[in-house]
Amino acid sequence: MIFVITLASRSLAALHNFYGRDQLLLRDGPFRVRRQHVLSPYIVDLFVPTYRLVIEIDGGYHDTQQQRAADAHREAELVRLHGVRVLRIDAALVDARPAAAVALVLAATRR
């Protein structure tokens, strides 16, 4: 499964907070995390190569019906082209409870 953290203006700050504040939890885990990784033709927020996992952090921009459709298409293409799994994490969760967001990532690597 790939976790995808999608950047929007608000979620960009959440990504920096998530990766910066909790990078020890992610970095010292049993896997390597790559930030802003290219999976052509896309750039994903975080990628865990060992688990073929993309992590996208979604801000409010992703709440519109049009953007949800675009996100679904992007996910389908990532799966089709790269055989990954995608995990979307709400930027509000990352801001309010970063340890919970890290727990989602760790749980996804155990599947």
QUIPERA-V352616 format. One record per residue. N is the residue number from 1. RES is the residue in three letters. OMEGA is omega in whole degrees, 0 to 359 (999 if undefined). NEAR is the number of other ideal C-beta (glycine too) atoms within 8 Angstrom. D_LAST is the distance of its C-alpha to the last C-alpha in Angstrom with 2 decimals. Layout:
[[N & RES & OMEGA & NEAR & D_LAST] [N & RES & OMEGA & NEAR & D_LAST]]
This chain:
[[1 & MET & 179 & 11 & 7.98] [2 & ILE & 178 & 18 & 11.04] [3 & PHE & 181 & 18 & 12.35] [4 & VAL & 176 & 16 & 15.97] [5 & ILE & 184 & 17 & 18.56] [6 & THR & 182 & 13 & 21.79] [7 & LEU & 166 & 9 & 25.04] [8 & ALA & 185 & 12 & 27.95] [9 & SER & 181 & 6 & 30.87] [10 & ARG & 183 & 10 & 29.44] [11 & SER & 175 & 17 & 25.85] [12 & LEU & 178 & 10 & 27.22] [13 & ALA & 179 & 8 & 28.43] [14 & ALA & 179 & 14 & 25.14] [15 & LEU & 180 & 16 & 23.36] [16 & HIS & 178 & 8 & 26.03] [17 & ASN & 182 & 11 & 25.74] [18 & PHE & 184 & 15 & 21.95] [19 & TYR & 182 & 12 & 22.08] [20 & GLY & 185 & 7 & 25.35] [21 & ARG & 185 & 7 & 25.06] [22 & ASP & 182 & 12 & 21.52] [23 & GLN & 178 & 9 & 21.48] [24 & LEU & 178 & 6 & 21.83] [25 & LEU & 181 & 9 & 18.55] [26 & LEU & 185 & 11 & 16.88] [27 & ARG & 183 & 8 & 19.22] [28 & ASP & 177 & 5 & 19.22] [29 & GLY & 183 & 9 & 15.49] [30 & PRO & 184 & 4 & 14.05] [31 & PHE & 177 & 9 & 14.12] [32 & ARG & 178 & 7 & 16.81] [33 & VAL & 178 & 12 & 17.00] [34 & ARG & 180 & 9 & 19.62] [35 & ARG & 179 & 8 & 21.57] [36 & GLN & 184 & 7 & 23.34] [37 & HIS & 180 & 9 & 21.98] [38 & VAL & 167 & 6 & 23.65] [39 & LEU & 191 & 12 & 21.80] [40 & SER & 7 & 5 & 25.08] [41 & PRO & 185 & 2 & 26.52] [42 & TYR & 169 & 9 & 24.37] [43 & ILE & 182 & 6 & 23.84] [44 & VAL & 183 & 15 & 20.56] [45 & ASP & 179 & 13 & 20.56] [46 & LEU & 179 & 16 & 17.82] [47 & PHE & 177 & 13 & 15.89] [48 & VAL & 187 & 16 & 13.44] [49 & PRO & 182 & 8 & 14.54] [50 & THR & 183 & 8 & 12.53] [51 & TYR & 182 & 11 & 9.28] [52 & ARG & 187 & 11 & 11.58] [53 & LEU & 176 & 15 & 10.84] [54 & VAL & 178 & 17 & 13.89] [55 & ILE & 177 & 16 & 14.73] [56 & GLU & 176 & 16 & 17.82] [57 & ILE & 186 & 17 & 19.87] [58 & ASP & 173 & 14 & 22.05] [59 & GLY & 182 & 14 & 25.50] [60 & GLY & 179 & 7 & 27.97] [61 & TYR & 184 & 11 & 28.82] [62 & HIS & 181 & 13 & 25.74] [63 & ASP & 181 & 6 & 27.03] [64 & THR & 180 & 7 & 29.58] [65 & GLN & 180 & 5 & 29.20] [66 & GLN & 181 & 6 & 30.22] [67 & GLN & 177 & 10 & 27.65] [68 & ARG & 178 & 10 & 24.80] [69 & ALA & 179 & 8 & 25.99] [70 & ALA & 178 & 8 & 26.13] [71 & ASP & 179 & 13 & 22.62] [72 & ALA & 178 & 8 & 21.34] [73 & HIS & 180 & 8 & 23.39] [74 & ARG & 179 & 10 & 22.13] [75 & GLU & 180 & 10 & 18.45] [76 & ALA & 179 & 8 & 19.45] [77 & GLU & 177 & 9 & 21.38] [78 & LEU & 178 & 16 & 18.71] [79 & VAL & 182 & 12 & 16.45] [80 & ARG & 186 & 6 & 19.60] [81 & LEU & 189 & 8 & 21.03] [82 & HIS & 178 & 9 & 18.21] [83 & GLY & 182 & 5 & 15.21] [84 & VAL & 170 & 13 & 13.00] [85 & ARG & 184 & 12 & 10.69] [86 & VAL & 175 & 13 & 12.60] [87 & LEU & 176 & 15 & 12.23] [88 & ARG & 179 & 13 & 15.64] [89 & ILE & 180 & 16 & 16.82] [90 & ASP & 181 & 8 & 20.32] [91 & ALA & 179 & 16 & 22.84] [92 & ALA & 177 & 7 & 24.43] [93 & LEU & 180 & 10 & 21.39] [94 & VAL & 180 & 16 & 21.36] [95 & ASP & 187 & 8 & 25.10] [96 & ALA & 185 & 5 & 25.26] [97 & ARG & 184 & 7 & 22.22] [98 & PRO & 179 & 11 & 20.72] [99 & ALA & 177 & 8 & 18.95] [100 & ALA & 177 & 8 & 17.08] [101 & ALA & 177 & 13 & 16.12] [102 & VAL & 179 & 12 & 14.92] [103 & ALA & 177 & 8 & 12.88] [104 & LEU & 179 & 11 & 11.11] [105 & VAL & 181 & 15 & 10.44] [106 & LEU & 178 & 9 & 9.34] [107 & ALA & 180 & 8 & 6.92] [108 & ALA & 180 & 13 & 5.50] [109 & THR & 180 & 13 & 5.58] [110 & ARG & 181 & 5 & 3.80] [111 & ARG & 999 & 5 & 0.00]]
